[in-house]
Amino acid sequence: MPQTEYSIYSLQKRLLAILGIVAFLFLCLFGKLFWVQIIQGKTLQTKAISQWTRDLPLAGLRGSILDRNGNTLASSYTSYDVYVRGSNITNPSEVALFLSELLGLDYDTIEEKASKKNVSESLIARQVSESAVKAIINKDLDGIYITETSTRQYPYSNLLSSVLGFCTIDNIGQTGLEAYYNKYLTGINGYTMTESDITGLELSNATTSFVAGVAGCSIELTIDVEIQKIVENVLAKIMVEQQSKGASVIIMNPKTGEIVAMASKPSFDLNNPPRDNTELLMSLSKNSLITDVYEPGSTFKLFTLAAALSEGITSVDEKFYDPGFRIVDGDRIKCWKTTGHGSQTLVEGVCNSCNSVFVDLGLRLGVDKLYSALTSYGIGSATGVDFSGESSGIMMNKASVKNVDLARISFGQAVAVTPLQMITSVCGILNGTLYEPRFIKSITTNGVKKEFTSVSKGQTVDQSVSKQILEIMEQVVSKSDGLYSFVPGYRIGGKTGTAQKYENGAVASGKYVSSFVGCWPVEDPEYVMLLCVDEPSAGQYYGSLVAAPYAKEIFAGIFSYLEIEPTNLKEDLEKLEPTVEVPNLVGYPLMQAIEQLVKLDLQYVIDGENGTVLEQSIPAGQKVFKKAIISLKT
């Protein structure tokens, strides 16, 4: 048999192949090590730690919410959660008996949780008081663990309920600003970690790690809590005296868009929301001033007035004649005073809130110019407020608007706005510049404060037009309705509104929204207020009778709080001395009653048809101002 001969060359090849295989194996080994230690290192380490430790959360406190002056509107305090670990409990019955008696919980439920050896930990109770925690510590039973958490607290209870909103039991913002700014307010949770065996049994002499939670940011609002208190007290009074379905107020700074106060009734206690009645809770917590629309009525006439003055199609001295109606496209559009206001100037037409005057102005403007103006004032679009769920209002498609529609839009019908949209747009024409409304003033974290500035959405009207509108608004409240809305010694402007409500596409009989929009001071407004009374049912529904008196009360409260002294008080008081005594009209035929009122220079509205007067809104013998409105029910 021949002997095999190997050359040096063939031996080298074999050696290289072996070395290659060895190198490849080592490369695979190092690759695996790299994958395990570097790529998956942190993940595997976390899994390993989770297997030989047991951890419990330590909640980071939720940030506080403050008003513009630093008053706390919402805060969090440390409370405690109680857990049990069945693997560390030798006598479940003893633990269950102690905790059920201390915390007022079901014994069987606790015993079941305390008996589970294969569960890491079971929650027994949340947000337990400090006194209960001390009792648990003093008892010193194995297997009971306590962790820190936080409880949300609202010092003013039901103040700002639909604005602030509330949190879940896990301290997650659910509604209102708590939800909108949740990512800033939420803290970072910490934890405690204790070494244990694979069954979860805590090791003897185990090391416990502690990582503290980090508090969330604090936010400062534009709200002034003292003005908010004044507003909410008056709204509570309206609900009783006017027997209304609801009442609301918004106060804004027209120069910045800052919301100084916002409130609606009914409300609820933020510390004790009705969580067991979801439908009621959602109804009360919804901020209808931002989400819901209404037909504004005569307060909307301010926008038509602003557009007409800007376009130069009228002047304050122009004369109009009102027979009590206008005929447009064959439709008879009535003024609220069906017998008409007769001859009057533009200013007198605004003071009388005469529909006929504004029908004329709307038709002169035409659809393109009126819609262009309304768009620049912010009507028909969302305001951009820092709040969820805002509606943009309802406007007819411009291409579909006929003259009769245009006529109605011009005095606040056939258009719907949110209360926030309404007051924001009013601020725009009174200030000359439209600003986004906002609640946020600043956010503070780790001592660093971020201030928020006003966002302008552009010019609305010239300053000269703003000045004319303000002067007319002052005459509205000081001449026609002085008894109800003028505060002696202070220059206030205003406009009332009364609008019918709709249900299922038709006018709802006897249901109205009475409103008042006003500003102070007329020469350079700092506060603009919108007050709405939803479905007043105490007998009256006109804005001048239902809304304006309470707006006066709120303004007076603000002046007192800010310690603003009146000017020309003596002159104003003399002007405000009522001089006309209301006659007894009950039992008289309607036309005779009207004749008496006309002779006394008093205005009237009629609730009913021709016949005998059954009721009068102001009792006989009471002294009122000239031009005061008397409602006659026939």
Summary of the structure (lengths in Angstrom):
residues: 634
radius of gyration: 35.6
end to end distance: 139.8
largest distance: 149.7
contacts: 2084
relative contact order: 0.09
helix: 39%
strand: 26%
